[in-house]
Amino acid sequence: MFQIVRLALDDNGEVNARRPLQPLFELREDAMAMAEFDASRLWGDYGCDDERDGWWATDARGRKYRFVVEPVAAADLGSSISPLIPA
Protein backbone atom coordinates (compact mmCIF):
# COMPACT_ATOMS: atom_id res chain seq x y z
CA MET A 1 0.00 0.00 0.00
CA PHE A 2 1.08 3.58 -0.71
CA GLN A 3 0.14 6.93 0.77
CA ILE A 4 0.51 10.50 -0.45
CA VAL A 5 2.13 12.84 2.07
CA ARG A 6 1.81 16.62 1.70
CA LEU A 7 4.84 18.47 3.04
CA ALA A 8 4.58 22.20 3.71
CA LEU A 9 7.90 23.98 3.18
CA ASP A 10 9.30 27.11 4.80
CA ASP A 11 11.14 29.87 2.94
CA ASN A 12 14.38 27.85 3.07
CA GLY A 13 12.76 24.77 1.54
CA GLU A 14 12.75 22.90 4.86
CA VAL A 15 9.73 20.83 5.86
CA ASN A 16 7.71 22.57 8.57
CA ALA A 17 4.52 20.45 8.40
CA ARG A 18 3.74 16.92 7.30
CA ARG A 19 0.22 15.71 6.51
CA PRO A 20 -0.53 12.17 5.32
CA LEU A 21 -3.48 12.19 2.91
CA GLN A 22 -6.21 9.62 2.35
CA PRO A 23 -7.01 7.25 0.73
CA LEU A 24 -4.32 4.60 0.53
CA PHE A 25 -3.43 3.21 -2.89
CA GLU A 26 -2.58 -0.34 -3.86
CA LEU A 27 -0.41 0.79 -6.77
CA ARG A 28 2.39 3.32 -6.52
CA GLU A 29 1.58 4.59 -10.02
CA ASP A 30 -1.98 5.44 -8.91
CA ALA A 31 -0.67 7.31 -5.89
CA MET A 32 1.79 9.28 -8.05
CA ALA A 33 -1.00 10.23 -10.48
CA MET A 34 -3.17 11.45 -7.61
CA ALA A 35 -0.22 13.34 -6.10
CA GLU A 36 0.10 15.21 -9.41
CA PHE A 37 -3.61 16.00 -9.30
CA ASP A 38 -3.35 17.21 -5.68
CA ALA A 39 -0.44 19.47 -6.63
CA SER A 40 -2.39 20.94 -9.55
CA ARG A 41 -5.34 21.87 -7.30
CA LEU A 42 -3.41 24.44 -5.22
CA TRP A 43 -4.07 27.26 -7.74
CA GLY A 44 -0.39 28.03 -8.23
CA ASP A 45 2.53 26.61 -10.17
CA TYR A 46 3.34 22.91 -9.92
CA GLY A 47 5.64 20.38 -11.48
CA CYS A 48 7.43 17.09 -11.22
CA ASP A 49 10.30 16.84 -8.72
CA ASP A 50 12.47 14.14 -10.30
CA GLU A 51 15.18 14.53 -7.67
CA ARG A 52 12.77 13.68 -4.84
CA ASP A 53 10.48 11.46 -6.93
CA GLY A 54 7.31 13.44 -6.28
CA TRP A 55 5.56 16.72 -7.11
CA TRP A 56 6.04 20.32 -5.94
CA ALA A 57 3.45 23.11 -5.90
CA THR A 58 2.79 26.62 -4.72
CA ASP A 59 -0.59 27.94 -3.68
CA ALA A 60 -2.19 31.28 -4.54
CA ARG A 61 -0.42 32.90 -1.55
CA GLY A 62 3.01 31.66 -2.62
CA ARG A 63 3.34 28.94 0.05
CA LYS A 64 5.40 25.96 -1.11
CA TYR A 65 4.47 22.28 -0.86
CA ARG A 66 5.87 18.93 -1.84
CA PHE A 67 3.76 15.81 -2.50
CA VAL A 68 5.58 12.52 -2.01
CA VAL A 69 4.43 8.91 -2.17
CA GLU A 70 5.53 6.64 0.66
CA PRO A 71 5.00 2.93 1.21
CA VAL A 72 2.78 2.09 4.18
CA ALA A 73 3.93 -0.82 6.31
CA ALA A 74 1.37 -3.55 7.02
CA ALA A 75 1.73 -2.83 10.76
CA ASP A 76 0.70 0.80 10.14
CA LEU A 77 -2.47 -0.27 8.34
CA GLY A 78 -4.06 -1.64 11.50
CA SER A 79 -3.96 1.73 13.23
CA SER A 80 -5.40 3.64 10.27
CA ILE A 81 -8.33 1.35 9.57
CA SER A 82 -11.20 1.35 12.02
CA PRO A 83 -12.85 -1.99 12.72
CA LEU A 84 -16.34 -2.68 11.48
CA ILE A 85 -18.88 -2.79 14.25
CA PRO A 86 -21.99 -4.78 13.45
CA ALA A 87 -25.29 -3.03 14.10
Sequence and secondary structure as in RCSB ss.txt:
>XXXX:A:sequence
MFQIVRLALDDNGEVNARRPLQPLFELREDAMAMAEFDASRLWGDYGCDDERDGWWATDARGRKYRFVVEPVAAA
DLGSSISPLIPA
>XXXX:A:secstr
 EEEEEEEE TTS EEEEEE S  BSSHHHHHHHHHHHHHTTSS EEEETTTTEEEEE TT  EEEEEEEE  HH
HHHHHS      
